[in-house]
């Protein structure tokens, strides 16, 4: 078997409506399966572990059934469906184009039997008969034109010829949507980032398909200039907001206050409000400073990234903040982000510019006593910084999706609410018999009723009983084969 | 000889059917009275609760008359029924308007409000189908659905709750409006497809198999999710907070009603019997099994009614324990809308089947011809499908504004897409392949089955982001 015949076989298989329907059913079945089996991207790892035994989970993972919608074979199925849609449309396009660009304006005797609706009415002469038909068709909202072919004259009337393109519009819209989705599958990403108030960060965490995490650096830093929430009287949340600024190459390039349902869009990257919380980093710390030589203790408030001046002119700053510490080999290390067991390193700078470093290890002793300084410090209280939880996504393919949706809306309206109606009329060579025939591409029942009305009107105007026939057999099949 | 027997059966059956209907009417009046006593009606006379109550009474009257028309075939009934439906629709509109003005937003944010809008749409479509398409009998299927929905609403928490941030979006309202419209249109197309099958002379046996399959699916769904070694698990409900008791976010606390699980297993098996007999009858080509199956159908209907009554009696303010937590917890009907909807749905389906069994000839005289029904089903789906498409698109656009992705394959989204595919398949086959008649009707029925699963099944059986709707 040559390459050519293999190709023609593949082409033949893919260009059939049957294959397309088979593929879309398979996609539907796997989608349904994907809603029954817990999916990694939309469920917590603990939920998966609770729901399935380790062996089952390993098996499901191996088969790709825990992330069906991002599995390569699922995307392949969608791609194959797209190919099928394209080939089916391309194969049938010339026919539709012919109907549109070169409509059959004169019904040759050989063409006439293929029409589902026809009528024959005896008449006196050609000219008067055709003008009667013209008048009747005009009354029914159809505008007939006179057509001459091979010396014979006939009438042709049609309505909503563009209706033949509806199916291509719908197919095209589906392609746009799938193409958009597939593009996003390859170049799009979605992750989250927690930005504490007053800080600027630029690295988001992406959740990968295996439940692990990878990081991605954004082309800018997101600075949170403020965040807050409002609640209803009953305590349920009403509004979450964050004041954000974007910093590109050290300069602020854009700023916006976002709320849920109103994201920040910048250069195709969308930033969403997703959660809100209290950071484990304080905004300010309050200390009680007691002079070592004795005297009145004073309270001093120190911002995390600033300094405060004490009564005698020495300045106090926070050098390090460790929310949950442990000590190893005389060094302080961070154990976790929970602000349960903090350690603070203070810097006390005197008028000569000499800085003394002091530790408060809160759990051990809330004091700097014994560290040889003019003051003893103890933590009194803290105000905490808010952080804002942001979702960051880049999905350039979504424009394909929205274009597809709009095209589909048009396509469906044309498909369901318009129909291509065609009516021909001609008089036999001897001028004694008028023939009128018509067809439509959908909603045949209504057209049949309308044709009957036209027929009755013609018979009345021409004042004669007619020989008519309705071709039932052909009715359903004429357009199916096209 | 046989004909005479059939005729006799017919006459006897008609008497029995009327008896059943009268019994139902009394049972219903009692239930309404109970509900009225249970729910104190305060506020102005034009207020939402009173208007909804008026709508319930009017719809119930209309439903009874429509079903009476189905049984007795008296034309006067249907005229009165449509007047009652219209009056109920006005009261329903007033209820919607009142709630809208109080909440300051359209009523779509929880199960109660969605049912309110759904019922409104369904009544409207029933009136349209009756006026525009002359399908008079449609009310005997759609009006019982509205009655069941309004009863369910009486049990759901109805206080106006403020919207959490994610739900504060115009797109959400567009999305839910379109969903209600398209689902109601799907419900109407389902009713029409069933009527087509009646007019197309589908065998009563097949209808029986269809009905018992539905019942089996309902009770299988309940048992799979709620059967716990003989007990039936229901969600614990805090009567003071008027909300479910949660263990953690998204995980409500299930308490166990002892022995009710066994009863439901029994009901499930009884629903399975007619289906098994039907399959056996088909395989053996033995017609006599069908008569046995009919009796089994009656038995399962009785059991289902008894099961529902026992469920209501035991759930209403009962106190039960849970293995996950110490102490006893209360439960209440509002915490179990889906269980109730399933049970009542099963009973209504069974009653409709009995109506068909006893009054088939009369029904066939009253219904429009098969051709008309087939065509109207197609037209209604032609309306439902674009609405469905726009509903999904509006939902995707909202998700893109709220969650950062237009499509995240959560179960509700996925099932909406599957629903779309099924109806797309119907239209594709009809337009390009000329599928009409019985094949198309089955397709429409399948489509509505998927709609029901998307609307109820996904929320109830499958976890997902759409958890807001459960409240």
Interface residues (C-beta under 8 A of the other chain):
Chain A: X17 X21 X24 X28 X31 X32 X34 X35 X36 X38 X39 X41 X42 X43 X47 X69 X181 X190 X232 X234 X236 X237 X238 X239 X240 X259 X260 X261 X262 X263 X270 X272 X273 X274 X391 X392 X393 X395 X398 X401 X402 X405 X408 X409 X412 X413 X415 X416 X442 X445 X476 X477 X480
Chain B: X161 X162 X164 X165 X166 X168 X169 X375 X382 X385 X386 X389 X390 X393 X396 X397 X398 X400 X401 X402 X403 X404 X405 X406 X407 X408 X409 X410 X411 X414 X415 X417 X418 X421 X422 X425 X428 X431 X432 X433 X434 X458 X462 X463 X464 X465
